[in-house]
Amino acid sequence: MVEQARRGLSDLLAGAILLVVGIVGLAALGRNATLTSFDFGTDPGPALLPRVLLLFLLGGGAVLILLGVARLGPALAGLPEVGHSLALRAYIRPAAFAASLSVYLVALPRLGFIAATLLFGAGWIAVLTPGEDRGPALRFLAQSVAAALVITAALYYVFKGFVKVPLP
């Protein structure tokens, strides 16, 4: 029963992530005038493939959510209360990561690439560092920010300098 509940929760989480990615992607695609300005007549334009892929993601997410509900319902009925809370606790960080990615996408145009990536990176470095490796709070905070600075600088160099991608 625990394994079935774990699979059901995995399906629900994966489905929710696919739905969020699909919805955010379709919203971003709709706001991209460069891609959508060529959609007219019988020529579908350059937005066709991204739109089709995002629709497949939405469909796959919906199927995974339905599968997760079908697996989770009977499994939760057989779980004791302690196992139930332990099974749910295992999915808090992935769900928080998906939510923080959505916040990051909203923050990118407002704060810019460097500030948004620095905050996102420092926050997740702090969350994912085990408690016994943290040490004194001030030193841990400085190490998290320093690591996030290095990661942000490397990403900025790769995307802006090497690949020549325009960043917000």
Sequence and secondary structure as in RCSB ss.txt:
>XXXX:A:sequence
MVEQARRGLSDLLAGAILLVVGIVGLAALGRNATLTSFDFGTDPGPALLPRVLLLFLLGGGAVLILLGVARLGPA
LAGLPEVGHSLALRAYIRPAAFAASLSVYLVALPRLGFIAATLLFGAGWIAVLTPGEDRGPALRFLAQSVAAALV
ITAALYYVFKGFVKVPLP
>XXXX:A:secstr
 HHHHHHHHHHHHHHHHHHHHHHHHHHHHHH HHHHTT BTTB  TTHHHHHHHHHHHHHHHHHHHHHHHHHHHH
HHHS HHHHHHHHHTTHHHHHHHHHHHHHHHHHHHH HHHHHHHHHHHHHHHHS GGG  SHHHHHHHHHHHHHH
HHHHHHIIIIIIS     
